Amino acid sequence: MKKSASSNADLVSRSLSAVWHPCSQMKHYEAFPLVAVARGQGVWLYDFDGGRYLDAVSSWWVNLFGHANPRINAALRDQLDQLEHVMLAGFTHQPVVELSERLRELAPTGLGHCFYGSDGASATEIALKMSAHYWRNSGQPDKRQFISLANSYHGETLGALSVTDVALFRDAYGALIRQQATVASPDWREACDGEDAEAVALRAAGELEAHLQQHHEQLAAFIIEPLVQGAAGMAMYHPAYLRRARELCDRYRVHLIADEIAVGMGRTGTLFACEQGGISPDFLLISKGITGGYLPLSIVMTTDEVYRAFYDDQTARGFLHSHSYTGNPLACRAALATLDIFAADDVLRANRHRAARLNQIAAPLRAHPAVRNWRNTGMIWAFEVESPHADFARRCFALGLQHELLLRPMGNTVYFMPPYVISEDEMQWLVERTLAVIGALT
């Protein structure tokens, strides 16, 4: 029988006794309590006791057009009365076909085939397996290794962890995975004296070239987060790196996998970040914002060349991967509604104005003496804070809630990835309250 929560305290107590929360040390919730969310509206989340919080991180980077968006809600209600789910093996349905066709028109040139998963890590697994299997089907079975950027993050399943360069995960699960090589990140925060962002990118590309030259016969693919490395503390870099990486992967016959799980769907200012480098990857990974933050869905887009390598009478030469909820009709319908909003509202143009306005409003934050490395790409902002607190991230999160803000720093890096519907007044609120939080911690 369903129980109703009468208060934040009631639901939090029940959650801590029954739910194991992700990316958390459960003991920390003794000092930094959970927030029980009752509902959402626009950029705001509301708890059971009447409190509210501006969702400055789009609920882990997924919510594009606000909570309880009426247009996405309407699409899902309509789909519920038609078809909730059918397996995609041996069957198909209208939402998945329409979504695949729409994405083929929108994605960089040459990406005409969509394979569906359930989340970002699944998309990474699919692309890695598909790349290595392609080379096997093409008579080059030794090409089964991968490279990624230093400080990269591509998910937390075992395959995805093999190309994720986060020490915490590597130390905990390193014995279970085959750790792959990394090359230098083009993060412009690593600039030497006299270097601009483009020079940093080209210097990093030189290390990539040296690695490809030496190891290309064993390499299946190079996987990157285009323009912004999320878990690296929103490390941003110049698009010249994308152009050079594409050239090098072509020269040495190594697949280029663009992980746009976090940075796609308009986050960097273009629908896909790859567009700013003028490139088409061999695999494009999409998740998070594709459904507007409503339902789990991931998509791996790839080329005719890759697809043809699996097209055969033999089952063993087919791509051997599946999820029970692959191409779920409800999730696909939410994605179609999301794409409809992009088109109807000219979202990318509107976001350029939003980004420019938030940069103006944020001038006092940028000028704060404790703020370092202020940076912005599209609808992503980030900066480091000089603070004496070793547990800065937890303190900042807790103080943010007291100031009606949902902030989730990574180490000393504070970032904003708000829903695209944030208003000018809400931008002002975000900046003023963040200034108050930083002032209290510095």
C-alpha positions as CSV (number, residue, x, y, z in Angstrom):
1,M,0.0,0.0,0.0
2,K,1.4,3.4,-1.0
3,K,2.3,5.7,1.9
4,S,2.0,9.4,1.7
5,A,4.8,11.7,3.0
6,S,3.6,14.3,5.5
7,S,6.9,16.2,5.7
8,N,10.5,16.4,4.6
9,A,11.7,14.7,7.7
10,D,9.3,11.8,7.3
11,L,10.3,11.0,3.7
12,V,14.0,11.6,4.4
13,S,13.9,9.1,7.3
14,R,12.2,6.5,5.2
15,S,14.6,7.1,2.3
16,L,17.7,6.6,4.4
17,S,16.4,3.3,5.7
18,A,15.5,1.9,2.3
19,V,17.3,3.8,-0.5
20,W,21.0,3.6,-1.3
21,H,21.7,6.9,-2.9
22,P,24.2,7.3,-5.9
23,C,27.5,9.0,-5.8
24,S,27.1,9.4,-2.0
25,Q,28.8,8.4,1.2
26,M,25.6,7.5,3.1
27,K,27.1,8.5,6.4
28,H,27.5,12.1,5.2
29,Y,23.7,12.4,5.2
30,E,23.9,12.5,9.0
31,A,25.5,16.0,8.7
32,F,24.1,17.0,5.3
33,P,20.5,15.8,5.2
34,L,18.7,14.8,2.0
35,V,16.1,17.1,0.4
36,A,12.7,15.5,-0.1
37,V,11.4,17.0,-3.4
38,A,7.6,17.1,-3.7
39,R,7.2,18.7,-7.1
40,G,9.0,20.8,-9.8
41,Q,7.9,23.8,-11.9
42,G,10.2,25.5,-14.4
43,V,13.6,26.0,-12.8
44,W,12.3,25.4,-9.3
45,L,12.1,22.3,-7.1
46,Y,9.8,22.4,-4.1
47,D,10.0,20.3,-0.9
48,F,7.2,19.0,1.3
49,D,7.5,21.8,3.8
50,G,7.1,24.6,1.3
51,G,10.8,25.3,0.6
52,R,12.0,25.9,-2.9
53,Y,15.4,25.6,-4.7
54,L,16.5,27.0,-8.0
55,D,17.8,24.0,-10.0
56,A,21.1,25.5,-11.2
57,V,22.4,22.1,-12.4
58,S,19.4,20.9,-14.3
59,S,19.1,17.9,-12.0
60,W,22.4,16.3,-13.1
61,W,22.5,18.2,-16.5
62,V,19.3,16.6,-17.9
63,N,16.5,19.1,-17.6
64,L,16.4,21.5,-20.6
65,F,13.0,23.1,-20.6
66,G,12.0,23.2,-17.0
67,H,10.3,20.7,-14.6
68,A,6.7,19.8,-15.5
69,N,7.0,21.2,-19.0
70,P,3.4,21.3,-20.3
71,R,4.3,20.4,-23.9
72,I,6.4,17.4,-22.9
73,N,3.7,16.4,-20.4
74,A,1.0,16.5,-23.1
75,A,3.1,14.3,-25.5
76,L,3.6,11.7,-22.8
77,R,-0.1,11.6,-21.9
78,D,-0.9,11.1,-25.5
79,Q,1.6,8.3,-25.9
80,L,0.4,6.5,-22.7
81,D,-2.9,5.9,-24.4
82,Q,-1.3,4.3,-27.4
83,L,1.8,2.2,-26.5
84,E,3.9,2.2,-23.3
85,H,6.5,-0.3,-24.5
86,V,7.4,-3.1,-26.9
87,M,10.7,-4.8,-27.4
88,L,12.7,-3.5,-30.3
89,A,14.1,-6.9,-31.3
90,G,11.8,-8.0,-34.1
91,F,9.4,-5.1,-33.6
92,T,9.4,-1.4,-34.2
93,H,7.1,1.6,-33.5
94,Q,6.4,5.1,-34.7
95,P,8.2,7.1,-32.0
96,V,11.5,5.3,-32.5
97,V,11.3,5.6,-36.3
98,E,10.4,9.3,-36.2
99,L,13.1,10.1,-33.6
100,S,15.8,8.2,-35.7
101,E,14.8,10.1,-38.8
102,R,14.8,13.5,-37.0
103,L,18.2,12.9,-35.5
104,R,19.6,11.8,-38.9
105,E,18.6,15.2,-40.3
106,L,20.0,17.1,-37.3
107,A,23.3,15.3,-36.6
108,P,26.6,16.0,-38.3
109,T,26.9,14.7,-41.8
110,G,27.0,10.9,-42.3
111,L,25.5,9.7,-39.1
112,G,22.5,7.8,-40.4
113,H,22.0,4.9,-38.0
114,C,20.7,5.0,-34.5
115,F,21.2,2.3,-31.9
116,Y,19.3,2.7,-28.6
117,G,20.3,2.2,-25.0
118,S,19.0,3.4,-21.6
119,D,21.6,5.8,-20.2
120,G,24.9,7.5,-20.9
121,A,27.1,4.7,-19.6
122,S,25.2,2.3,-21.8
123,A,25.9,4.5,-24.8
124,T,29.6,4.4,-24.0
125,E,29.5,0.6,-23.7
126,I,27.7,0.3,-27.0
127,A,30.2,2.5,-28.9
128,L,33.2,0.8,-27.5
129,K,31.9,-2.7,-28.4
130,M,30.7,-1.6,-31.8
131,S,34.0,-0.1,-32.7
132,A,36.1,-3.1,-31.6
133,H,33.6,-5.5,-33.3
134,Y,33.8,-3.4,-36.5
135,W,37.5,-3.9,-36.7
136,R,37.1,-7.6,-36.0
137,N,34.5,-7.9,-38.8
138,S,36.9,-5.9,-41.0
139,G,39.7,-8.4,-40.5
140,Q,41.7,-6.4,-37.9
141,P,40.9,-8.1,-34.6
142,D,44.1,-6.6,-32.9
143,K,42.4,-3.1,-33.0
144,R,40.6,-3.5,-29.7
145,Q,42.2,-0.9,-27.4
146,F,41.0,2.7,-26.7
147,I,42.3,6.0,-25.6
148,S,40.7,9.0,-23.9
149,L,41.6,12.3,-22.5
150,A,43.2,12.8,-19.1
151,N,40.5,13.6,-16.5
152,S,37.8,12.2,-18.8
153,Y,34.5,10.8,-17.6
154,H,32.4,8.5,-19.8
155,G,30.3,6.5,-17.2
156,E,30.6,4.1,-14.4
157,T,29.9,0.6,-15.8
158,L,33.0,-1.5,-16.2
159,G,33.6,-0.8,-19.9
160,A,32.9,2.9,-19.5
161,L,35.2,3.0,-16.5
162,S,38.0,1.7,-18.6
163,V,38.0,5.0,-20.5
164,T,37.2,7.2,-17.5
165,D,40.2,8.9,-15.8
166,V,38.9,9.7,-12.4
167,A,41.1,8.5,-9.6
168,L,38.3,7.8,-7.1
169,F,36.8,5.2,-9.5
170,R,40.1,3.9,-10.8
171,D,41.3,3.2,-7.2
172,A,38.0,1.5,-6.2
173,Y,37.4,-0.6,-9.3
174,G,40.8,-0.8,-11.1
175,A,41.2,-4.5,-10.5
176,L,38.0,-5.2,-12.4
177,I,38.7,-3.3,-15.6
178,R,41.3,-3.1,-18.3
179,Q,42.4,0.5,-17.9
180,Q,43.1,2.2,-21.2
181,A,45.7,4.8,-22.0
182,T,45.0,8.6,-21.8
183,V,46.5,11.5,-23.6
184,A,46.8,15.2,-22.4
185,S,43.7,17.2,-22.0
186,P,43.4,20.4,-24.1
187,D,41.9,22.1,-20.9
188,W,42.9,25.8,-21.3
189,R,43.5,26.0,-17.5
190,E,46.7,24.1,-18.3
191,A,48.1,27.0,-20.4
192,C,51.8,27.8,-20.1
193,D,53.0,31.4,-20.0
194,G,52.0,33.1,-23.3
195,E,49.7,30.3,-24.5
196,D,46.1,31.0,-25.5
197,A,43.3,28.4,-25.6
198,E,44.1,27.4,-29.2
199,A,47.8,26.9,-28.5
200,V,47.0,24.6,-25.5
201,A,44.6,22.6,-27.7
202,L,47.2,22.2,-30.5
203,R,49.9,21.3,-28.0
204,A,47.7,18.6,-26.5
205,A,46.9,17.4,-30.1
206,G,50.6,16.9,-30.6
207,E,50.6,14.3,-27.8
208,L,47.6,12.6,-29.4
209,E,49.5,12.4,-32.7
210,A,52.5,10.8,-31.0
211,H,50.4,8.2,-29.3
212,L,48.4,7.4,-32.5
213,Q,51.6,7.1,-34.5
214,Q,53.0,4.6,-32.1
215,H,49.9,2.5,-31.2
216,H,47.4,2.9,-34.1
217,E,47.6,-0.8,-35.1
218,Q,46.1,-1.8,-31.7
219,L,43.7,1.1,-31.3
220,A,40.0,0.8,-32.1
221,A,38.9,4.3,-31.1
222,F,39.6,7.6,-29.4
223,I,36.7,8.8,-27.2
224,I,36.3,12.5,-26.2
225,E,33.8,14.9,-24.6
226,P,33.8,17.7,-27.1
227,L,34.6,21.2,-25.9
228,V,33.7,20.6,-22.2
229,Q,35.0,17.7,-19.9
230,G,32.2,17.6,-17.3
231,A,33.6,15.6,-14.4
232,A,37.0,17.2,-14.8
233,G,35.4,20.4,-13.3
234,M,33.9,21.7,-16.5
235,A,37.3,21.8,-18.3
236,M,36.7,23.8,-21.5
237,Y,38.9,23.8,-24.6
238,H,39.3,25.3,-28.1
239,P,37.5,23.6,-31.0
240,A,40.8,23.4,-32.9
241,Y,41.4,20.2,-30.9
242,L,38.3,18.6,-32.4
243,R,39.5,19.4,-36.0
244,R,43.0,18.1,-35.3
245,A,41.7,14.9,-33.6
246,R,39.4,14.2,-36.6
247,E,42.4,14.6,-39.0
248,L,44.6,12.3,-36.9
249,C,42.0,9.6,-36.5
250,D,41.4,9.6,-40.2
251,R,45.2,9.4,-40.9
252,Y,45.8,6.5,-38.5
253,R,42.5,4.7,-39.1
254,V,41.1,5.0,-35.6
255,H,37.5,5.7,-34.8
256,L,36.5,9.0,-33.2
257,I,33.8,8.7,-30.6
258,A,32.1,12.0,-29.6
259,D,30.6,11.6,-26.1
260,E,27.9,14.3,-26.2
261,I,25.9,12.8,-23.4
262,A,26.3,16.0,-21.3
263,V,27.4,18.6,-23.9
264,G,24.9,17.8,-26.7
265,M,21.3,19.1,-27.1
266,G,22.4,22.8,-27.2
267,R,24.5,22.9,-24.0
268,T,27.6,24.3,-25.8
269,G,25.6,26.8,-28.0
270,T,25.1,24.5,-31.0
271,L,22.8,21.5,-31.0
272,F,25.9,19.2,-31.0
273,A,29.3,20.4,-29.7
274,C,31.0,18.7,-32.7
275,E,29.5,21.3,-35.0
276,Q,31.8,24.0,-33.6
277,G,34.8,22.0,-34.8
278,G,33.2,21.4,-38.1
279,I,33.6,17.6,-37.8
280,S,31.6,14.4,-38.0
281,P,32.6,11.7,-35.6
282,D,32.3,8.0,-36.3
283,F,30.1,7.6,-33.3
284,L,27.9,10.2,-31.6
285,L,26.6,9.5,-28.1
286,I,23.4,11.2,-27.0
287,S,21.6,11.0,-23.7
288,K,20.7,13.3,-20.7
289,G,18.9,16.2,-22.3
290,I,17.5,14.3,-25.3
291,T,14.2,13.6,-23.4
292,G,14.2,17.0,-21.7
293,G,15.1,15.4,-18.4
294,Y,12.0,13.2,-18.3
295,L,13.0,9.6,-19.0
296,P,16.1,7.5,-19.4
297,L,17.2,7.2,-23.0
298,S,20.5,7.0,-24.9
299,I,21.4,6.8,-28.6
300,V,24.5,5.9,-30.4
301,M,24.6,7.3,-33.9
302,T,27.0,5.9,-36.5
303,T,27.9,5.8,-40.2
304,D,26.9,3.6,-43.1
305,E,30.5,2.2,-43.2
306,V,30.2,1.0,-39.6
307,Y,26.6,-0.3,-40.2
308,R,27.7,-2.3,-43.4
309,A,30.4,-4.1,-41.5
310,F,27.7,-5.9,-39.4
311,Y,25.3,-6.6,-42.2
312,D,25.7,-10.3,-42.9
313,D,23.9,-13.7,-42.9
314,Q,25.9,-14.8,-39.8
315,T,24.5,-13.9,-36.4
316,A,28.1,-13.7,-35.0
317,R,28.8,-10.8,-37.3
318,G,25.8,-8.9,-36.1
319,F,26.1,-6.4,-33.2
320,L,25.4,-8.3,-30.0
321,H,24.0,-5.9,-27.5
322,S,20.5,-5.3,-26.1
323,H,18.5,-3.6,-23.4
324,S,15.0,-4.6,-22.3
325,Y,13.8,-1.0,-22.7
326,T,15.7,-0.2,-25.9
327,G,13.9,2.5,-27.8
328,N,11.1,2.8,-25.2
329,P,8.1,4.6,-26.9
330,L,7.5,6.9,-24.0
331,A,11.1,8.0,-23.9
332,C,11.2,8.5,-27.6
333,R,8.0,10.5,-27.5
334,A,9.6,12.8,-24.8
335,A,12.6,13.2,-27.1
336,L,10.4,14.1,-30.1
337,A,8.6,16.7,-27.9
338,T,12.0,18.1,-26.8
339,L,13.1,18.4,-30.5
340,D,9.8,20.1,-31.3
341,I,10.5,22.7,-28.6
342,F,13.9,23.4,-30.1
343,A,12.4,24.0,-33.5
344,A,9.3,26.0,-32.4
345,D,11.1,28.3,-30.0
346,D,14.3,28.8,-31.9
347,V,16.0,27.7,-28.7
348,L,19.6,28.0,-29.9
349,R,19.2,31.6,-30.9
350,A,17.3,32.4,-27.6
351,N,20.1,30.7,-25.6
352,R,22.7,33.0,-27.1
353,H,20.8,35.9,-25.7
354,R,20.4,34.2,-22.3
355,A,24.1,33.3,-22.1
356,A,25.1,36.9,-22.9
357,R,22.7,38.3,-20.3
358,L,23.8,35.9,-17.6
359,N,27.4,36.9,-18.3
360,Q,26.5,40.5,-17.8
361,I,24.5,39.8,-14.6
362,A,27.4,37.7,-13.3
363,A,30.0,40.4,-13.5
364,P,30.1,40.9,-9.7
365,L,30.6,37.1,-9.3
366,R,33.4,37.0,-11.8
367,A,35.1,39.9,-10.0
368,H,34.9,38.3,-6.6
369,P,38.5,38.0,-5.2
370,A,38.1,34.3,-4.4
371,V,36.9,33.4,-7.9
372,R,39.4,31.9,-10.4
373,N,39.2,30.7,-14.0
374,W,35.8,32.1,-14.8
375,R,34.7,30.4,-18.0
376,N,31.6,29.9,-20.2
377,T,30.7,27.8,-23.2
378,G,27.1,28.1,-24.3
379,M,24.8,27.4,-21.4
380,I,27.6,26.1,-19.1
381,W,29.4,28.3,-16.7
382,A,32.2,27.3,-14.2
383,F,34.8,28.8,-11.9
384,E,37.0,27.7,-9.0
385,V,36.8,29.2,-5.5
386,E,39.7,29.7,-3.2
387,S,38.4,28.5,0.2
388,P,40.1,27.3,3.4
389,H,37.5,24.4,3.7
390,A,38.7,21.0,2.7
391,D,35.1,19.9,2.4
392,F,34.2,22.9,0.3
393,A,31.8,21.0,-2.1
394,R,29.6,19.7,0.7
395,R,29.5,23.0,2.5
396,C,28.7,24.8,-0.6
397,F,25.9,22.4,-1.4
398,A,24.4,22.8,2.1
399,L,24.7,26.6,2.1
400,G,23.2,26.7,-1.3
401,L,20.1,25.0,-0.1
402,Q,19.8,27.5,2.8
403,H,19.9,30.2,0.1
404,E,17.3,28.4,-2.0
405,L,19.8,27.2,-4.6
406,L,20.7,23.7,-5.9
407,L,24.4,23.8,-6.5
408,R,26.5,20.7,-6.7
409,P,30.2,21.7,-6.9
410,M,33.0,19.3,-8.0
411,G,35.8,19.9,-5.5
412,N,36.3,23.7,-5.5
413,T,34.7,24.1,-8.9
414,V,31.2,25.7,-8.9
415,Y,29.2,25.5,-12.1
416,F,25.9,26.5,-13.5
417,M,24.0,24.4,-16.1
418,P,20.5,25.8,-15.6
419,P,17.4,24.8,-17.6
420,Y,17.0,26.9,-20.8
421,V,13.8,28.5,-19.5
422,I,15.6,30.5,-16.8
423,S,14.4,34.0,-16.7
424,E,16.4,37.2,-16.2
425,D,15.0,37.6,-12.7
426,E,16.0,34.0,-11.9
427,M,19.5,34.7,-13.3
428,Q,19.8,37.6,-10.9
429,W,18.6,35.4,-8.1
430,L,21.2,32.7,-9.0
431,V,24.1,35.2,-9.1
432,E,23.1,37.0,-5.9
433,R,22.6,33.9,-3.9
434,T,25.8,32.3,-5.2
435,L,27.7,35.4,-4.1
436,A,26.2,35.0,-0.6
437,V,27.3,31.4,-0.5
438,I,30.8,32.1,-1.6
439,G,31.1,35.0,0.8
440,A,30.2,32.7,3.7
441,L,32.8,30.1,2.6
442,T,35.7,32.5,1.9
